[in-house]
Amino acid sequence: MNATSSPQTRLAVLIDADNAQPSITDALLSEIAKYGVASVKRIYGDWTTPSLGGWKAVLLEHSIQPVQQFRYTVGKNATDTAMIIDAMDLLYTKRFEGFCLVSSDSDFTRLASRIREEGLLVYGFGEKKTPKAFVSACDKFIFTEVLRFQVDEEPTVKKTSPNELKGDARLVKLLRTALDAASDESGWAHLGTVGSNIAKQAPEFDPRNYGFSKLGELVAATKLFEVDERVQSDGHSRSIYIRDKKKSDSKEKSREEKEAKPKSKPRRSRAKPKVKGS
């Protein structure tokens, strides 16, 4: 299955209350709605502790079911265990096409991998401190810092400058590799296909991490790629295509060198001297 789902995809949303903030709930559910319908919404924690008090009003407003899990031992996270057991129970019902795991805890790495082994999609949501292992185990991982921007209406993540984008070797390599895999002989590739290739290589990639709302804006800001907006055959819809400037410059240079090369003159064939008869 692809990391992009239809709006009717049934999703199970499981939230680790100890590792998520109630302030992002509106933006979180709006983001999840892009990928499907949240058929199940559960949140796990020890609701007898004052630290989770901020969640109560949010749960009622969004109809999120709280699951109580007492802390039996200090230093042991019983909440994670309860969430994992519930996830497996839901998985075996075969009623869902995907799961949304909301946590910054690496304890859910194996769970994400196990769900994907069953052919289901896994969307992860957590802070940038989330361990790489959990991020990589998901089909797509969204950092909650970009969701706070929607809540506060102030750019939590400021736009990265063109020079900084060019200097980000990992980003540039990611874009060029994805483009190369999707491009035709002329070097052009559909932006949507490039985005799909990026998602397969880096689940945590999101243009909002760099302060841009769309991939096309990020690509243009790097100033490393040509961007061409083309009108489709229906005369109304438009598609964006991109090409690496390095490749286009190389082709142009090769063409100029070919044109500048002097053409060799055709050699005249010398007529054989006639031999006089004896």
SVG drawing of the C-alpha trace seen along z (x, -y; Angstrom):
<svg xmlns="http://www.w3.org/2000/svg" viewBox="-17 -34 70 45">
<polyline fill="none" stroke="black" stroke-width="0.4" points="0.0,0.0 1.1,-3.5 1.8,-6.1 -1.0,-8.2 -4.4,-6.9 -7.9,-7.7 -10.2,-9.8 -12.2,-6.6 -9.3,-4.6 -10.2,-3.4 -7.6,-4.3 -7.1,-3.4 -5.6,-6.4 -3.7,-5.4 -2.2,-8.2 0.4,-7.9 -0.8,-10.6 2.6,-10.7 4.4,-11.6 2.0,-13.9 0.6,-17.4 -3.2,-18.2 -2.5,-21.6 -1.9,-19.9 -5.1,-17.8 -7.0,-19.9 -4.1,-20.0 -3.3,-16.3 -6.8,-15.2 -6.9,-17.5 -3.7,-16.0 -5.0,-12.5 -8.1,-13.3 -5.8,-13.8 -5.0,-10.1 -8.4,-8.6 -11.2,-8.3 -10.3,-8.0 -12.7,-5.1 -11.1,-4.5 -9.6,-7.2 -8.0,-6.0 -5.6,-7.7 -3.6,-5.8 -2.3,-7.0 -2.7,-7.0 -5.6,-9.5 -5.2,-9.6 -2.1,-11.8 -2.4,-15.6 0.0,-15.8 -2.6,-14.6 -5.3,-17.1 -4.9,-19.1 -6.3,-16.3 -9.8,-16.1 -11.5,-18.9 -9.9,-17.9 -11.1,-14.3 -14.7,-15.3 -14.6,-17.8 -13.1,-15.3 -14.7,-12.1 -11.4,-10.4 -11.7,-7.4 -9.4,-7.5 -8.0,-4.1 -6.9,-4.0 -3.6,-2.3 -2.2,-2.5 1.5,-2.8 2.2,0.4 5.9,-0.2 8.0,-3.4 10.2,-3.6 8.1,-1.1 5.8,-2.4 2.6,-0.3 0.9,-2.7 3.1,-1.5 2.2,2.1 -1.5,1.4 -1.4,-0.5 0.6,2.2 -1.8,4.9 -4.8,2.9 -3.1,2.2 -2.6,6.0 -6.2,6.7 -7.4,4.1 -5.0,5.4 -6.4,8.9 -10.0,7.6 -8.9,6.8 -11.2,3.8 -8.6,1.2 -6.3,0.2 -3.9,-1.7 -2.8,-2.9 -1.8,-6.3 0.7,-6.0 1.1,-9.3 4.2,-9.1 7.9,-10.1 8.8,-6.8 11.0,-4.2 9.1,-1.4 6.6,-1.4 9.2,-0.6 8.5,3.1 4.7,2.5 5.0,0.3 7.1,2.9 4.6,5.7 1.6,3.7 3.4,3.1 4.2,6.8 0.5,7.3 0.3,4.9 -1.2,2.0 0.0,-1.6 1.5,-3.2 1.6,-6.9 3.7,-8.1 3.4,-11.4 6.0,-12.7 8.5,-15.4 11.8,-15.8 13.5,-14.1 11.8,-10.8 14.4,-8.1 15.3,-7.3 14.4,-3.7 10.7,-4.5 10.6,-7.1 12.0,-4.6 9.6,-1.9 6.6,-4.0 5.4,-4.5 5.3,-8.3 6.3,-10.2 5.0,-13.7 6.9,-15.9 4.4,-17.6 6.4,-20.8 4.9,-21.5 1.4,-20.9 1.9,-23.6 2.3,-26.1 -1.3,-25.5 -2.4,-26.0 -0.3,-29.1 -0.6,-30.7 3.0,-31.7 5.8,-29.9 7.3,-27.5 9.6,-26.4 11.0,-29.3 11.7,-29.1 15.1,-27.8 17.1,-30.1 18.2,-29.0 21.9,-28.9 21.0,-26.7 18.9,-24.4 21.8,-24.0 24.2,-23.3 22.0,-20.5 23.7,-17.6 21.2,-15.0 18.2,-17.0 19.9,-17.7 20.8,-14.1 17.3,-13.0 15.7,-15.3 18.1,-14.4 17.9,-10.6 14.1,-10.8 14.1,-12.9 16.5,-10.7 14.3,-7.6 11.2,-9.4 12.7,-11.4 12.4,-10.7 15.2,-10.8 15.0,-14.6 15.5,-14.8 11.9,-16.0 9.8,-14.3 6.3,-14.8 6.5,-16.4 3.9,-14.0 6.0,-11.0 9.1,-12.6 7.2,-13.1 6.2,-9.4 9.8,-8.4 11.0,-10.7 8.4,-9.2 9.7,-5.7 13.3,-6.8 12.6,-9.1 9.3,-8.6 10.0,-11.8 10.4,-14.1 8.0,-16.9 8.4,-20.3 6.9,-21.9 10.1,-20.9 11.8,-23.5 9.1,-26.1 7.3,-25.4 3.7,-24.2 4.3,-22.3 7.0,-20.3 7.0,-22.5 7.8,-25.5 10.7,-23.8 12.1,-22.5 11.9,-26.0 13.5,-27.6 16.6,-25.5 17.3,-27.1 18.8,-23.8 15.9,-22.7 13.9,-23.9 10.1,-24.1 7.6,-23.8 3.9,-24.1 2.1,-22.4 -1.6,-22.6 -3.0,-19.1 -5.0,-17.8 -8.3,-18.8 -7.3,-22.4 -7.9,-23.2 -5.9,-21.0 -2.2,-21.7 0.8,-19.5 4.2,-20.5 7.3,-19.0 10.9,-19.5 14.4,-19.0 17.8,-19.2 19.6,-22.3 22.9,-20.5 21.6,-17.9 20.0,-20.6 23.2,-22.7 25.2,-19.6 23.0,-18.8 23.1,-22.5 26.9,-22.5 27.2,-19.3 24.9,-20.7 27.0,-23.9 30.2,-22.0 28.8,-19.9 27.6,-22.9 31.0,-24.7 33.0,-21.8 34.2,-22.5 32.7,-20.2 35.2,-18.3 35.1,-18.9 34.4,-16.0 37.5,-14.7 37.6,-14.9 38.2,-11.7 41.1,-12.1 40.5,-10.9 42.8,-8.2 45.1,-9.2 44.1,-7.7 46.6,-5.2 47.4,-5.9 47.1,-2.9 50.3,-1.5"/>
</svg>
